Amino acid sequence: MSKIKLIIGFLLAMLIAGCAGGTTSESTGEYLDDSVLTTKVKASILGDSRLKLLQINVETFKGVVQLSGFVDSAPAAARAVELARTVKGVKSVNNSLIVK
């Protein structure tokens, strides 16, 4: 009977470890949280008449938002970063936007 408990305990530990995130991967919960953050940042950018959503790509990894793509001016890039930073849950914003 103790062998069965040991095997079940081991399998449960492996299952839990399989769902945990590392430095280069996200746990299931982190992935869902990041998906929500990405959606909120995109919605914020879409709601701003000065920015064009189709030119700004948004990706999130462990709460860090990455903005990339093209904008028309430096103030537009700064505005996109500002909007992303105001979203609750965003830890930091990496700005890779290019002014064309």
C-alpha distances in whole Angstrom, upper triangle without the diagonal:
4,5,5,7,9,10,11,12,14,16,17,19,20,21,23,24,26,28,29,33,34,38,39,37,36,33,33,34,37,38,38,40,42,43,45,47,48,49,51,53,54,55,57,59,59,61,63,66,67,64,63,60,60,61,58,55,52,49,46,43,41,44,47,50,51,55,57,59,63,65,69,69,68,68,66,63,63,63,60,58,59,58,55,54,55,52,49,46,48,48,51,53,54,57,58,60,64,67,69
4,5,5,6,9,10,10,12,14,15,16,18,20,21,22,24,26,27,31,32,35,37,35,34,31,31,33,35,36,37,39,41,42,43,45,47,48,49,51,53,54,55,57,58,60,62,65,66,63,62,59,59,60,57,53,50,47,44,41,39,42,45,48,49,53,55,58,61,63,67,68,66,66,64,61,61,61,58,56,57,56,53,52,53,50,47,44,46,45,48,51,51,55,56,58,62,65,67
4,5,5,6,9,10,10,12,14,15,16,18,20,21,22,25,26,29,30,34,35,33,33,30,30,32,34,35,36,38,40,41,42,44,46,47,49,50,52,53,55,56,57,59,61,64,65,62,61,57,57,58,55,52,49,46,43,40,38,41,44,46,48,52,53,56,60,62,66,66,65,65,63,60,60,60,57,55,57,56,52,52,53,50,47,44,46,45,48,50,50,54,54,57,60,64,65
4,5,5,6,8,10,10,12,14,15,16,18,20,21,23,25,28,30,33,34,32,31,28,28,30,32,33,34,36,38,39,40,42,44,45,46,48,49,51,52,54,55,57,59,62,63,60,59,55,55,56,54,50,47,44,41,39,37,40,43,45,47,50,52,54,58,60,64,65,63,64,61,59,59,59,55,54,55,54,50,50,51,48,45,42,44,44,46,48,49,52,53,56,59,62,64
4,5,5,6,8,10,10,12,14,15,16,18,20,21,23,26,28,32,33,30,30,26,27,28,30,32,32,34,36,37,38,40,42,43,44,46,48,49,50,52,53,55,57,60,61,58,57,54,54,55,52,49,46,42,40,37,35,38,41,43,45,48,50,53,57,59,63,63,61,62,60,57,57,57,54,52,53,52,48,48,49,46,43,40,42,41,44,46,47,51,51,54,57,61,63
4,6,5,6,9,10,10,12,14,15,16,18,20,21,25,26,29,31,29,28,25,26,27,30,31,32,34,35,37,38,40,41,43,44,46,47,49,50,52,53,54,57,60,60,57,57,53,53,54,51,48,45,41,39,36,34,37,39,42,44,47,49,52,56,58,61,62,60,60,59,56,56,56,53,51,52,51,47,47,48,45,43,39,41,40,43,45,46,49,50,53,56,59,61
4,5,5,6,9,10,11,12,14,15,16,19,20,24,25,29,29,27,27,24,24,26,28,29,30,32,34,35,37,39,40,41,43,44,46,47,49,50,51,53,55,58,59,56,55,51,51,52,49,46,43,40,37,34,33,36,38,41,42,46,47,50,54,56,60,60,59,59,57,54,55,55,51,50,51,50,46,46,47,44,42,39,40,40,42,44,45,48,48,51,54,58,59
4,5,5,6,9,10,10,12,14,15,17,19,22,24,28,29,26,25,22,22,24,26,27,28,30,32,33,34,36,38,39,40,42,43,45,46,48,49,51,53,56,57,54,53,49,49,50,48,44,41,38,35,33,31,34,37,39,41,44,46,49,52,54,58,59,57,58,55,53,53,53,49,48,49,48,44,44,45,42,40,36,38,38,40,42,43,47,47,50,53,56,58
4,5,5,6,9,10,11,12,14,16,17,20,22,26,27,25,24,21,21,22,25,26,27,29,31,32,33,35,36,38,39,41,42,44,45,47,48,49,52,55,56,52,52,48,49,50,47,43,40,37,34,31,29,32,35,37,39,43,45,48,51,53,57,57,56,56,54,51,51,51,48,46,47,46,43,42,43,40,38,34,36,35,38,40,41,45,46,48,51,55,57
4,5,5,6,9,10,10,12,15,16,19,20,24,25,23,22,20,21,22,24,25,27,28,30,31,33,34,36,37,39,40,42,43,45,46,47,49,51,54,55,52,51,47,48,48,45,42,39,35,33,30,28,31,34,36,38,41,43,46,50,52,56,56,54,55,53,50,50,50,47,45,47,45,42,42,43,40,38,34,36,35,37,39,40,43,44,47,50,53,55
4,5,5,6,9,10,10,13,15,18,20,23,24,21,21,18,18,20,23,23,24,26,28,29,31,33,34,35,37,38,40,41,43,44,45,47,49,52,53,50,49,45,45,46,43,40,37,34,31,28,27,30,32,35,36,40,41,44,48,50,54,54,53,53,51,48,49,49,45,44,45,44,40,41,42,39,36,33,35,34,36,38,39,42,43,45,48,52,54
4,5,5,6,9,10,11,13,16,19,22,23,20,19,16,16,18,20,21,22,24,26,27,28,30,32,33,34,36,37,39,40,42,43,45,47,50,51,48,47,43,44,45,42,38,35,32,29,27,25,28,31,33,35,38,40,43,47,48,52,53,51,51,49,47,47,47,43,42,43,42,38,38,39,36,34,30,32,32,34,36,37,41,41,44,47,50,52
4,5,5,6,9,10,11,14,16,20,21,18,18,15,16,17,19,21,22,23,25,27,28,29,31,33,34,35,37,39,40,41,43,44,46,50,50,47,46,43,43,44,41,37,34,31,28,25,23,26,29,31,33,37,39,42,45,47,51,51,50,50,48,45,45,45,42,40,42,40,37,37,38,35,33,29,31,30,32,34,35,39,39,42,45,49,51
4,5,5,6,9,10,13,15,18,19,16,16,14,15,17,19,19,21,23,24,25,27,29,30,32,33,35,36,38,39,40,42,44,46,49,49,46,45,41,41,42,39,36,33,29,27,24,22,26,28,30,32,35,37,40,43,46,49,50,48,49,47,44,44,44,41,39,41,40,36,36,38,35,33,29,30,30,32,34,34,37,38,41,44,47,49
4,5,5,7,9,12,15,19,19,16,15,12,12,14,17,17,18,20,22,23,25,26,28,29,31,32,33,35,37,38,39,41,43,46,47,44,43,39,39,40,37,34,31,28,25,22,21,24,27,29,30,34,35,38,42,44,48,48,47,47,45,42,43,43,39,38,39,38,34,35,36,33,31,27,29,28,31,32,33,36,37,39,42,46,48
4,5,5,7,10,13,17,17,15,13,10,11,12,14,16,17,18,20,21,23,24,26,27,29,30,32,33,35,36,38,39,41,45,45,42,41,38,38,39,36,33,30,26,23,21,19,22,24,27,29,32,34,37,41,43,46,47,45,45,43,41,41,40,37,36,37,36,32,32,33,30,28,25,26,26,28,30,31,34,35,38,41,44,46
4,5,5,8,10,14,15,12,12,9,11,13,14,16,18,19,20,22,24,25,26,28,29,30,32,34,35,36,38,40,41,44,45,41,41,37,38,38,35,32,29,25,22,19,18,21,23,26,27,31,33,36,39,41,45,45,44,44,42,39,40,40,37,35,36,35,32,32,33,30,28,25,26,25,27,29,29,33,33,36,39,43,45
4,6,8,10,14,14,11,11,8,10,12,13,14,16,18,19,20,22,23,24,26,28,29,30,32,34,35,36,38,40,43,43,40,39,35,36,36,33,30,27,23,21,18,17,21,23,25,26,29,31,34,38,40,43,44,43,43,41,38,39,39,35,34,36,34,31,31,33,30,28,25,25,25,27,28,29,32,32,35,38,41,43
4,7,10,13,13,10,8,5,6,9,10,11,12,14,15,17,19,20,21,23,25,26,27,29,30,32,33,35,37,40,40,37,36,33,33,34,31,27,24,21,19,16,15,18,20,22,24,27,29,32,36,37,41,42,40,41,39,36,36,36,33,31,33,31,28,28,29,26,25,21,22,22,24,26,27,30,30,33,36,39,41
4,7,10,11,9,7,5,8,9,9,11,13,14,15,17,19,20,21,23,24,25,27,29,30,31,33,35,36,39,40,36,36,33,33,34,30,27,24,20,17,14,12,16,18,21,22,26,28,31,35,37,40,41,39,39,37,34,35,35,32,30,31,30,27,26,28,25,23,20,20,20,22,24,25,28,29,32,35,38,40
4,7,8,5,4,4,8,9,8,9,12,13,13,15,17,17,18,21,22,23,25,27,28,29,31,32,34,37,37,34,33,30,31,31,27,24,21,17,14,11,9,13,15,17,19,23,25,28,31,33,37,37,36,36,34,31,31,32,29,27,28,27,24,24,26,23,21,18,18,17,19,21,21,24,25,28,31,35,37
4,5,5,6,8,11,12,11,12,15,15,15,17,20,19,20,23,24,24,26,29,29,30,32,34,35,38,38,34,34,31,31,31,28,24,22,18,15,12,10,14,15,18,19,23,24,28,31,33,37,37,35,36,34,31,31,32,29,27,29,28,24,24,26,24,23,19,19,17,19,20,20,24,24,27,30,34,36
4,6,8,10,14,15,12,13,17,16,15,18,20,19,19,23,24,23,25,28,28,28,31,33,33,37,36,32,32,30,30,29,26,23,20,17,14,10,9,13,13,16,17,20,22,25,29,31,34,34,32,33,32,28,29,30,27,24,26,26,23,22,25,23,22,19,18,16,16,18,17,21,21,25,28,31,34
4,7,10,13,15,12,12,16,16,14,17,19,18,18,22,23,22,24,27,27,27,29,32,32,35,34,31,31,28,28,27,24,21,18,15,13,9,10,13,13,15,15,19,20,23,27,29,33,33,31,32,31,27,28,29,26,24,26,26,22,23,25,23,23,20,18,17,17,18,17,20,20,23,26,30,32
4,7,10,12,9,9,13,14,12,14,17,17,17,20,22,21,22,25,26,27,28,31,32,35,34,31,30,27,27,27,24,20,18,14,12,9,9,13,13,15,16,19,21,24,27,30,34,34,32,33,31,28,29,29,26,24,27,26,22,23,25,23,22,19,18,17,18,19,18,21,21,24,27,31,33
4,6,8,6,6,9,10,9,11,14,14,15,17,19,19,21,23,24,25,27,29,30,33,33,30,29,26,26,27,23,20,17,13,11,8,7,11,12,14,16,19,21,24,28,30,33,34,32,33,31,28,28,28,25,23,25,24,21,21,23,20,19,16,16,15,17,18,18,21,22,25,28,31,33
4,5,5,6,9,10,10,12,14,15,16,18,20,21,22,24,26,27,28,30,32,35,35,32,32,28,29,29,26,23,20,16,13,11,9,12,15,17,19,22,24,27,31,33,36,37,35,35,33,31,31,31,27,26,28,26,23,23,24,21,20,16,17,17,19,21,21,25,25,28,31,34,37
4,5,5,6,9,10,11,13,14,15,17,19,20,21,23,25,26,27,29,31,34,35,31,31,27,28,29,26,22,19,16,14,12,11,13,16,18,20,23,25,27,31,33,36,37,36,36,33,31,31,31,27,26,28,26,23,23,24,21,20,17,18,18,21,22,23,26,26,28,32,35,37
4,5,5,6,9,10,11,12,14,16,17,18,20,21,23,24,26,27,29,33,33,30,30,26,28,29,25,22,19,16,13,12,10,12,15,17,19,22,25,27,31,32,36,36,35,34,32,30,30,29,26,25,26,24,21,21,22,18,17,14,15,16,19,20,22,25,26,28,32,35,37
4,5,5,6,8,10,10,12,14,15,16,18,20,21,22,24,26,27,31,31,28,28,24,25,26,23,20,16,13,10,8,6,8,11,13,16,19,21,24,28,29,33,33,32,31,29,27,27,26,23,22,23,21,18,18,19,16,15,11,12,13,15,17,18,21,23,25,28,31,34
4,5,5,6,9,10,10,12,14,15,16,18,20,21,22,24,26,29,30,26,26,22,23,24,21,17,14,11,9,8,8,9,12,13,15,17,20,22,26,27,31,32,31,31,28,26,26,26,22,21,23,21,18,19,20,17,16,13,14,15,16,17,18,21,22,23,27,30,32
4,5,5,6,9,10,11,12,14,15,17,18,20,21,23,25,28,29,26,25,22,23,24,21,18,15,13,10,10,10,11,14,14,16,19,21,24,27,28,32,32,31,31,28,26,27,26,22,22,23,21,18,19,19,16,15,12,14,15,18,18,20,22,23,25,28,31,33
4,5,5,6,9,10,11,12,14,15,17,19,20,21,23,27,27,24,24,21,23,24,20,18,14,12,9,9,8,8,11,12,15,17,20,23,26,27,30,31,29,29,26,24,24,23,20,19,20,18,15,16,16,12,11,9,10,12,14,16,18,20,22,23,27,30,32
4,5,5,6,9,10,10,12,14,15,16,18,20,21,25,25,22,22,18,20,20,17,14,11,8,5,6,6,6,8,9,11,14,16,19,22,24,27,28,26,26,24,21,22,21,18,17,18,16,13,14,15,12,12,9,9,11,12,13,15,17,18,20,23,26,28
4,5,5,6,9,10,11,12,14,15,16,18,20,23,24,21,20,17,18,19,16,13,10,8,7,9,10,10,12,11,13,14,17,19,22,23,27,28,27,27,24,22,23,21,18,18,19,17,14,16,16,13,13,12,12,14,15,15,17,18,19,20,24,26,28
4,5,5,6,9,10,11,12,14,15,16,19,22,23,20,20,17,19,20,17,15,12,11,9,11,12,10,12,11,14,15,18,20,23,24,27,28,27,26,23,22,22,20,17,17,18,15,13,14,14,10,10,10,10,14,15,15,18,19,21,21,25,27,29
4,5,5,6,9,10,10,12,14,15,17,20,21,18,19,15,18,18,15,13,10,9,7,10,10,7,9,8,11,13,16,18,21,21,24,25,24,23,20,19,19,17,14,14,14,12,9,11,11,7,8,7,7,10,12,12,14,16,18,18,22,24,27
4,5,5,6,9,10,11,12,14,16,19,19,16,16,12,14,15,12,10,6,6,6,9,11,9,10,7,9,10,13,15,18,18,22,23,22,21,19,17,18,16,13,13,14,12,9,12,13,10,11,10,9,12,13,11,13,14,16,16,19,22,24
4,6,5,6,9,10,10,12,15,17,19,16,15,12,14,15,13,11,9,9,10,13,14,12,13,11,13,13,15,17,19,19,23,24,23,22,19,18,19,17,14,15,16,13,11,14,13,10,12,12,12,15,16,15,17,17,18,18,21,23,25
4,5,5,6,9,10,10,13,16,17,15,15,13,15,17,14,13,10,11,11,14,15,12,13,11,13,13,16,18,20,19,22,23,22,21,18,17,18,15,12,13,13,10,8,11,10,7,9,10,10,14,14,14,16,17,19,18,22,23,25
4,5,5,6,9,10,11,14,15,12,13,10,13,14,11,10,7,9,10,13,14,11,11,9,10,10,13,15,16,16,19,19,19,17,15,14,14,12,9,10,10,7,5,9,9,7,10,11,9,13,12,11,13,13,15,15,18,20,22
4,5,5,6,8,10,13,14,11,10,7,10,11,9,8,7,10,11,15,17,14,14,11,11,10,12,13,15,15,18,19,19,18,14,14,15,13,10,11,13,9,8,12,12,10,13,14,13,16,15,13,15,14,15,14,17,19,20
4,5,5,6,9,12,13,11,11,9,12,14,12,12,11,13,14,18,19,16,17,14,15,14,16,16,18,17,19,20,21,19,16,16,17,14,11,13,14,10,10,13,12,10,13,15,14,18,18,16,18,18,19,18,20,21,23
4,5,5,7,10,11,10,11,10,13,14,12,13,11,14,15,18,19,16,16,13,15,13,15,16,17,16,18,18,18,16,13,14,14,11,9,11,10,6,7,10,9,8,12,14,13,16,16,14,16,16,18,16,19,20,22
4,5,5,8,9,6,8,6,10,11,9,10,10,13,15,18,20,17,16,13,13,11,13,13,13,12,14,15,15,14,10,11,12,9,6,9,10,7,8,11,11,11,14,16,14,17,16,14,15,14,15,13,16,16,18
4,5,7,9,7,7,5,9,11,10,11,12,15,17,21,23,20,19,16,16,14,15,15,15,13,15,17,18,16,13,14,15,12,10,13,14,10,11,15,14,13,17,19,17,21,20,17,19,17,18,16,18,18,19
4,6,9,8,10,9,13,14,13,15,15,18,19,23,24,21,21,18,19,16,18,18,18,16,17,18,19,16,13,15,16,12,11,14,13,10,12,15,13,13,16,19,18,21,21,19,20,19,21,18,21,20,22
4,5,6,8,9,13,13,12,15,15,18,20,24,25,22,21,18,18,15,17,17,16,13,14,15,16,13,10,12,13,9,9,12,11,9,12,14,13,14,17,20,18,21,20,18,19,18,19,17,18,18,19
4,6,8,10,13,13,13,16,17,21,23,27,28,25,24,21,21,18,18,17,16,13,13,14,16,13,11,13,14,11,11,15,14,12,15,18,17,18,21,24,22,25,23,21,22,20,21,18,19,17,18
4,7,10,12,12,12,16,17,20,22,26,28,25,23,20,19,16,16,15,13,10,10,10,12,10,7,10,11,9,9,13,13,12,14,17,17,18,22,24,22,24,22,19,20,17,18,15,16,14,15
4,6,9,8,8,12,13,17,19,23,25,22,21,17,16,13,13,12,10,8,9,10,12,10,6,9,11,8,7,11,12,11,12,15,16,16,20,22,20,22,20,17,17,15,15,12,13,12,14
4,6,6,7,10,12,16,19,23,25,23,21,17,16,13,12,10,9,8,9,12,14,13,9,11,13,11,10,13,15,13,14,18,18,18,22,23,21,24,21,18,18,16,16,12,13,13,13
4,5,5,8,9,13,16,20,22,20,19,15,14,11,11,10,10,10,12,14,16,15,11,12,14,12,10,13,15,12,13,16,17,16,20,21,19,21,20,17,17,15,15,12,14,15,15
4,6,7,10,14,17,20,24,22,20,17,15,12,11,9,9,10,12,15,17,17,14,14,17,15,13,16,18,16,16,19,20,19,23,23,21,24,22,19,18,16,15,13,14,14,14
4,7,10,13,17,20,23,22,20,16,14,10,8,5,5,7,9,12,14,15,11,11,14,14,11,14,17,15,15,18,20,20,23,23,21,23,21,17,16,13,12,9,10,11,11
4,7,10,13,17,20,18,16,12,10,7,6,5,6,7,11,13,13,14,10,9,12,12,8,11,14,12,12,15,17,16,20,20,17,19,17,13,13,11,10,7,10,11,12
4,7,10,14,17,16,14,10,8,6,5,6,9,11,14,16,16,17,14,12,15,14,11,12,15,14,12,15,17,16,19,18,16,18,16,13,12,11,10,9,11,14,15
4,7,10,13,12,10,7,6,5,7,9,12,13,17,18,18,18,15,13,15,14,10,11,14,12,9,12,14,13,15,15,12,14,13,10,10,10,10,10,14,16,18
4,7,10,10,8,6,5,7,8,11,15,16,20,21,20,21,18,16,17,17,13,13,16,14,11,13,16,14,16,14,11,13,12,10,10,11,11,12,16,19,21
4,7,6,5,4,6,9,11,15,18,19,23,23,22,22,20,17,18,18,14,13,16,14,11,12,15,12,13,11,9,10,10,9,10,12,13,15,18,21,24
4,5,5,7,8,12,14,17,21,22,26,26,25,25,23,20,21,21,18,16,18,17,14,14,17,15,15,12,10,10,10,10,11,14,15,17,21,24,26
4,6,8,11,14,17,21,24,25,29,29,27,27,25,22,22,22,19,17,19,18,14,14,16,14,13,10,9,8,10,11,13,16,18,20,24,27,29
4,6,10,13,16,19,22,23,27,26,24,24,22,20,19,19,16,14,15,15,11,11,13,10,10,7,5,5,7,9,11,14,16,18,22,25,28
4,7,10,13,17,20,20,24,23,21,21,20,17,17,17,14,12,14,14,10,10,13,11,12,9,6,5,5,6,7,11,13,15,19,22,25
4,6,10,13,16,17,20,20,18,19,17,14,14,14,11,9,12,11,7,9,12,10,12,10,7,8,6,5,6,9,10,12,16,19,21
4,6,10,13,15,18,18,17,17,16,12,13,14,11,9,13,13,9,11,14,13,15,14,11,11,9,6,5,6,7,9,13,16,18
4,7,10,11,14,15,14,14,12,9,11,12,8,8,11,11,9,11,14,14,16,16,12,14,11,7,6,5,6,6,10,13,15
4,7,9,13,14,13,15,12,10,12,13,10,10,14,14,12,15,18,17,20,19,16,17,14,11,9,7,5,5,7,11,12
4,7,11,12,13,15,12,10,13,14,11,12,16,16,15,17,20,20,23,23,19,21,18,14,12,10,7,5,6,9,10
4,7,9,10,12,10,9,12,13,11,13,16,16,16,19,21,21,25,25,22,23,20,16,14,11,9,6,5,6,6
4,6,8,9,6,6,10,10,9,12,14,14,15,18,19,20,24,25,21,23,20,16,15,12,11,7,6,5,6
4,7,9,7,8,11,12,12,14,16,16,18,20,22,23,27,28,25,26,23,19,18,15,14,10,8,6,6
4,5,5,7,9,10,11,13,14,16,17,19,20,22,26,27,24,25,22,18,17,14,13,10,9,5,7
4,5,5,6,9,10,11,12,14,16,17,19,21,24,25,22,22,19,16,15,11,12,9,9,6,9
4,5,5,6,9,10,10,12,14,15,16,19,22,24,21,22,19,16,16,13,14,11,12,10,12
4,5,5,6,9,10,11,12,14,16,17,21,22,19,21,18,15,15,12,13,10,10,9,11
4,5,5,6,9,10,11,12,15,16,20,21,17,18,15,12,11,8,9,6,8,8,11
4,5,5,6,9,10,11,13,15,18,19,16,17,14,11,11,9,11,9,11,11,14
4,5,5,6,9,10,11,13,16,18,16,17,15,12,13,11,13,11,13,13,16
4,5,5,6,9,10,11,15,16,13,15,13,10,11,9,11,9,12,12,15
4,5,5,6,9,10,14,14,11,12,10,7,8,7,10,9,13,13,17
4,5,5,6,9,12,14,11,13,11,9,11,10,14,13,16,16,19
4,5,5,7,11,13,11,13,12,10,13,12,15,14,17,17,20
4,5,6,9,10,7,10,9,7,10,10,13,13,16,18,21
4,6,8,9,6,8,7,6,10,11,14,15,18,20,23
4,6,9,8,10,10,10,14,14,18,18,21,22,25
4,6,6,9,10,11,14,15,18,18,22,23,26
4,6,9,11,12,16,18,21,21,25,27,30
4,6,9,11,15,17,20,21,25,27,30
4,6,7,11,13,16,18,21,24,27
4,7,10,13,16,18,22,24,28
4,7,10,13,15,19,21,24
4,6,9,11,15,17,20
4,6,9,12,15,18
4,6,9,11,15
4,6,10,13
4,7,9
4,6
4
